[in-house]
Amino acid sequence: MGTHAESPHSRTRRLITNVRITDRDEQYVFLSANFIVMRY
């Protein structure tokens, strides 16, 4: 198989935003969130 290389190396950023509690019970908390990955 081939190999992959970048020059210069790319950077990666991960963001988790808008975290909201949607439900809960005695043991768990349920939530929703937005997730984005950016490579530059």
PyMOL Python script that loads the backbone (N, CA, C, O; Angstrom):
from pymol import cmd

cmd.read_pdbstr("""\
ATOM      1  N   MET A   1       0.827  -1.181   0.000  1.00  0.00           N
ATOM      2  CA  MET A   1       0.000   0.000   0.000  1.00  0.00           C
ATOM      3  C   MET A   1       0.873   1.246   0.000  1.00  0.00           C
ATOM      4  O   MET A   1       2.038   1.205   0.395  1.00  0.00           O
ATOM      5  N   GLY A   2       0.302   2.338  -0.441  1.00  0.00           N
ATOM      6  CA  GLY A   2       1.023   3.600  -0.468  1.00  0.00           C
ATOM      7  C   GLY A   2       1.011   4.288   0.887  1.00  0.00           C
ATOM      8  O   GLY A   2       0.297   3.884   1.805  1.00  0.00           O
ATOM      9  N   THR A   3       1.794   5.305   0.987  1.00  0.00           N
ATOM     10  CA  THR A   3       1.843   6.102   2.213  1.00  0.00           C
ATOM     11  C   THR A   3       1.352   7.503   1.909  1.00  0.00           C
ATOM     12  O   THR A   3       1.299   7.921   0.753  1.00  0.00           O
ATOM     13  N   HIS A   4       0.996   8.214   2.951  1.00  0.00           N
ATOM     14  CA  HIS A   4       0.500   9.580   2.808  1.00  0.00           C
ATOM     15  C   HIS A   4       1.345  10.493   3.684  1.00  0.00           C
ATOM     16  O   HIS A   4       1.576  10.200   4.857  1.00  0.00           O
ATOM     17  N   ALA A   5       1.803  11.599   3.111  1.00  0.00           N
ATOM     18  CA  ALA A   5       2.584  12.571   3.880  1.00  0.00           C
ATOM     19  C   ALA A   5       2.180  13.972   3.455  1.00  0.00           C
ATOM     20  O   ALA A   5       1.858  14.205   2.290  1.00  0.00           O
ATOM     21  N   GLU A   6       2.195  14.891   4.386  1.00  0.00           N
ATOM     22  CA  GLU A   6       1.893  16.290   4.103  1.00  0.00           C
ATOM     23  C   GLU A   6       3.078  17.138   4.532  1.00  0.00           C
ATOM     24  O   GLU A   6       3.698  16.890   5.566  1.00  0.00           O
ATOM     25  N   SER A   7       3.378  18.131   3.729  1.00  0.00           N
ATOM     26  CA  SER A   7       4.441  19.053   4.097  1.00  0.00           C
ATOM     27  C   SER A   7       4.004  20.458   3.715  1.00  0.00           C
ATOM     28  O   SER A   7       3.879  20.743   2.524  1.00  0.00           O
ATOM     29  N   PRO A   8       3.772  21.333   4.658  1.00  0.00           N
ATOM     30  CA  PRO A   8       3.855  21.137   6.104  1.00  0.00           C
ATOM     31  C   PRO A   8       2.671  20.310   6.619  1.00  0.00           C
ATOM     32  O   PRO A   8       1.645  20.198   5.949  1.00  0.00           O
ATOM     33  N   HIS A   9       2.823  19.745   7.795  1.00  0.00           N
ATOM     34  CA  HIS A   9       1.758  18.940   8.391  1.00  0.00           C
ATOM     35  C   HIS A   9       0.514  19.789   8.613  1.00  0.00           C
ATOM     36  O   HIS A   9       0.609  20.955   8.997  1.00  0.00           O
ATOM     37  N   SER A  10      -0.650  19.202   8.371  1.00  0.00           N
ATOM     38  CA  SER A  10      -1.890  19.929   8.623  1.00  0.00           C
ATOM     39  C   SER A  10      -2.179  19.966  10.123  1.00  0.00           C
ATOM     40  O   SER A  10      -1.691  19.137  10.891  1.00  0.00           O
ATOM     41  N   ARG A  11      -2.978  20.943  10.510  1.00  0.00           N
ATOM     42  CA  ARG A  11      -3.408  21.067  11.907  1.00  0.00           C
ATOM     43  C   ARG A  11      -4.866  20.643  11.995  1.00  0.00           C
ATOM     44  O   ARG A  11      -5.625  20.804  11.039  1.00  0.00           O
ATOM     45  N   THR A  12      -5.249  20.112  13.124  1.00  0.00           N
ATOM     46  CA  THR A  12      -6.623  19.674  13.332  1.00  0.00           C
ATOM     47  C   THR A  12      -7.185  20.348  14.569  1.00  0.00           C
ATOM     48  O   THR A  12      -6.532  20.409  15.611  1.00  0.00           O
ATOM     49  N   ARG A  13      -8.400  20.854  14.442  1.00  0.00           N
ATOM     50  CA  ARG A  13      -9.118  21.434  15.574  1.00  0.00           C
ATOM     51  C   ARG A  13     -10.448  20.719  15.719  1.00  0.00           C
ATOM     52  O   ARG A  13     -11.122  20.436  14.729  1.00  0.00           O
ATOM     53  N   ARG A  14     -10.824  20.429  16.959  1.00  0.00           N
ATOM     54  CA  ARG A  14     -12.106  19.783  17.257  1.00  0.00           C
ATOM     55  C   ARG A  14     -12.879  20.680  18.203  1.00  0.00           C
ATOM     56  O   ARG A  14     -12.344  21.139  19.212  1.00  0.00           O
ATOM     57  N   LEU A  15     -14.132  20.926  17.878  1.00  0.00           N
ATOM     58  CA  LEU A  15     -14.975  21.776  18.717  1.00  0.00           C
ATOM     59  C   LEU A  15     -16.246  21.028  19.084  1.00  0.00           C
ATOM     60  O   LEU A  15     -16.881  20.411  18.228  1.00  0.00           O
ATOM     61  N   ILE A  16     -16.612  21.082  20.343  1.00  0.00           N
ATOM     62  CA  ILE A  16     -17.899  20.577  20.815  1.00  0.00           C
ATOM     63  C   ILE A  16     -18.626  21.781  21.389  1.00  0.00           C
ATOM     64  O   ILE A  16     -18.173  22.377  22.367  1.00  0.00           O
ATOM     65  N   THR A  17     -19.762  22.142  20.779  1.00  0.00           N
ATOM     66  CA  THR A  17     -20.463  23.365  21.155  1.00  0.00           C
ATOM     67  C   THR A  17     -21.950  23.096  21.356  1.00  0.00           C
ATOM     68  O   THR A  17     -22.457  22.021  21.035  1.00  0.00           O
ATOM     69  N   ASN A  18     -22.626  24.094  21.892  1.00  0.00           N
ATOM     70  CA  ASN A  18     -24.082  24.063  22.089  1.00  0.00           C
ATOM     71  C   ASN A  18     -24.538  22.802  22.819  1.00  0.00           C
ATOM     72  O   ASN A  18     -25.485  22.140  22.394  1.00  0.00           O
ATOM     73  N   VAL A  19     -23.871  22.480  23.901  1.00  0.00           N
ATOM     74  CA  VAL A  19     -24.236  21.307  24.697  1.00  0.00           C
ATOM     75  C   VAL A  19     -25.498  21.638  25.484  1.00  0.00           C
ATOM     76  O   VAL A  19     -25.539  22.614  26.232  1.00  0.00           O
ATOM     77  N   ARG A  20     -26.516  20.819  25.308  1.00  0.00           N
ATOM     78  CA  ARG A  20     -27.806  21.048  25.973  1.00  0.00           C
ATOM     79  C   ARG A  20     -28.286  19.759  26.637  1.00  0.00           C
ATOM     80  O   ARG A  20     -28.206  18.681  26.048  1.00  0.00           O
ATOM     81  N   ILE A  21     -28.777  19.876  27.843  1.00  0.00           N
ATOM     82  CA  ILE A  21     -29.382  18.733  28.528  1.00  0.00           C
ATOM     83  C   ILE A  21     -30.777  18.547  27.960  1.00  0.00           C
ATOM     84  O   ILE A  21     -31.591  19.470  27.987  1.00  0.00           O
ATOM     85  N   THR A  22     -31.058  17.348  27.444  1.00  0.00           N
ATOM     86  CA  THR A  22     -32.364  17.079  26.854  1.00  0.00           C
ATOM     87  C   THR A  22     -33.269  16.271  27.772  1.00  0.00           C
ATOM     88  O   THR A  22     -34.493  16.342  27.662  1.00  0.00           O
ATOM     89  N   ASP A  23     -32.666  15.500  28.680  1.00  0.00           N
ATOM     90  CA  ASP A  23     -33.456  14.688  29.610  1.00  0.00           C
ATOM     91  C   ASP A  23     -32.515  14.201  30.706  1.00  0.00           C
ATOM     92  O   ASP A  23     -31.294  14.261  30.560  1.00  0.00           O
ATOM     93  N   ARG A  24     -33.083  13.725  31.788  1.00  0.00           N
ATOM     94  CA  ARG A  24     -32.273  13.150  32.860  1.00  0.00           C
ATOM     95  C   ARG A  24     -33.143  12.236  33.710  1.00  0.00           C
ATOM     96  O   ARG A  24     -34.363  12.379  33.778  1.00  0.00           O
ATOM     97  N   ASP A  25     -32.475  11.302  34.348  1.00  0.00           N
ATOM     98  CA  ASP A  25     -33.145  10.453  35.325  1.00  0.00           C
ATOM     99  C   ASP A  25     -32.218  10.330  36.530  1.00  0.00           C
ATOM    100  O   ASP A  25     -31.286  11.122  36.673  1.00  0.00           O
ATOM    101  N   GLU A  26     -32.459   9.359  37.388  1.00  0.00           N
ATOM    102  CA  GLU A  26     -31.673   9.253  38.623  1.00  0.00           C
ATOM    103  C   GLU A  26     -30.198   8.952  38.369  1.00  0.00           C
ATOM    104  O   GLU A  26     -29.338   9.321  39.168  1.00  0.00           O
ATOM    105  N   GLN A  27     -29.908   8.281  37.255  1.00  0.00           N
ATOM    106  CA  GLN A  27     -28.539   7.827  37.020  1.00  0.00           C
ATOM    107  C   GLN A  27     -27.863   8.496  35.821  1.00  0.00           C
ATOM    108  O   GLN A  27     -26.636   8.591  35.793  1.00  0.00           O
ATOM    109  N   TYR A  28     -28.631   8.964  34.828  1.00  0.00           N
ATOM    110  CA  TYR A  28     -28.053   9.452  33.581  1.00  0.00           C
ATOM    111  C   TYR A  28     -28.531  10.858  33.247  1.00  0.00           C
ATOM    112  O   TYR A  28     -29.610  11.286  33.654  1.00  0.00           O
ATOM    113  N   VAL A  29     -27.702  11.552  32.500  1.00  0.00           N
ATOM    114  CA  VAL A  29     -28.074  12.834  31.903  1.00  0.00           C
ATOM    115  C   VAL A  29     -27.943  12.665  30.399  1.00  0.00           C
ATOM    116  O   VAL A  29     -26.900  12.230  29.911  1.00  0.00           O
ATOM    117  N   PHE A  30     -28.990  13.004  29.661  1.00  0.00           N
ATOM    118  CA  PHE A  30     -28.982  12.901  28.207  1.00  0.00           C
ATOM    119  C   PHE A  30     -28.791  14.294  27.628  1.00  0.00           C
ATOM    120  O   PHE A  30     -29.357  15.267  28.127  1.00  0.00           O
ATOM    121  N   LEU A  31     -27.996  14.383  26.580  1.00  0.00           N
ATOM    122  CA  LEU A  31     -27.707  15.701  26.033  1.00  0.00           C
ATOM    123  C   LEU A  31     -27.606  15.648  24.524  1.00  0.00           C
ATOM    124  O   LEU A  31     -27.524  14.580  23.918  1.00  0.00           O
ATOM    125  N   SER A  32     -27.613  16.831  23.938  1.00  0.00           N
ATOM    126  CA  SER A  32     -27.325  16.984  22.515  1.00  0.00           C
ATOM    127  C   SER A  32     -26.198  17.991  22.391  1.00  0.00           C
ATOM    128  O   SER A  32     -26.016  18.843  23.260  1.00  0.00           O
ATOM    129  N   ALA A  33     -25.437  17.890  21.301  1.00  0.00           N
ATOM    130  CA  ALA A  33     -24.300  18.795  21.105  1.00  0.00           C
ATOM    131  C   ALA A  33     -23.957  18.853  19.624  1.00  0.00           C
ATOM    132  O   ALA A  33     -24.305  17.960  18.852  1.00  0.00           O
ATOM    133  N   ASN A  34     -23.274  19.914  19.248  1.00  0.00           N
ATOM    134  CA  ASN A  34     -22.723  20.042  17.901  1.00  0.00           C
ATOM    135  C   ASN A  34     -21.241  19.716  17.963  1.00  0.00           C
ATOM    136  O   ASN A  34     -20.547  20.082  18.911  1.00  0.00           O
ATOM    137  N   PHE A  35     -20.770  19.023  16.941  1.00  0.00           N
ATOM    138  CA  PHE A  35     -19.373  18.595  16.893  1.00  0.00           C
ATOM    139  C   PHE A  35     -18.824  18.923  15.514  1.00  0.00           C
ATOM    140  O   PHE A  35     -19.445  18.591  14.504  1.00  0.00           O
ATOM    141  N   ILE A  36     -17.671  19.569  15.460  1.00  0.00           N
ATOM    142  CA  ILE A  36     -17.055  19.902  14.178  1.00  0.00           C
ATOM    143  C   ILE A  36     -15.560  19.609  14.249  1.00  0.00           C
ATOM    144  O   ILE A  36     -14.912  19.845  15.269  1.00  0.00           O
ATOM    145  N   VAL A  37     -15.028  19.089  13.144  1.00  0.00           N
ATOM    146  CA  VAL A  37     -13.592  18.846  13.013  1.00  0.00           C
ATOM    147  C   VAL A  37     -13.108  19.675  11.831  1.00  0.00           C
ATOM    148  O   VAL A  37     -13.665  19.600  10.736  1.00  0.00           O
ATOM    149  N   MET A  38     -12.067  20.464  12.063  1.00  0.00           N
ATOM    150  CA  MET A  38     -11.501  21.292  10.997  1.00  0.00           C
ATOM    151  C   MET A  38     -10.044  20.909  10.785  1.00  0.00           C
ATOM    152  O   MET A  38      -9.286  20.750  11.741  1.00  0.00           O
ATOM    153  N   ARG A  39      -9.671  20.766   9.548  1.00  0.00           N
ATOM    154  CA  ARG A  39      -8.273  20.499   9.211  1.00  0.00           C
ATOM    155  C   ARG A  39      -7.787  21.621   8.314  1.00  0.00           C
ATOM    156  O   ARG A  39      -8.412  21.933   7.301  1.00  0.00           O
ATOM    157  N   TYR A  40      -6.675  22.221   8.688  1.00  0.00           N
ATOM    158  CA  TYR A  40      -6.107  23.302   7.869  1.00  0.00           C
ATOM    159  C   TYR A  40      -4.610  23.222   7.826  1.00  0.00           C
ATOM    160  O   TYR A  40      -3.966  24.051   7.183  1.00  0.00           O
TER     161      TYR A  40
END
""", "prot")
cmd.dss("prot")
cmd.show_as("cartoon", "prot")
cmd.util.cbc("prot")
cmd.orient("prot")
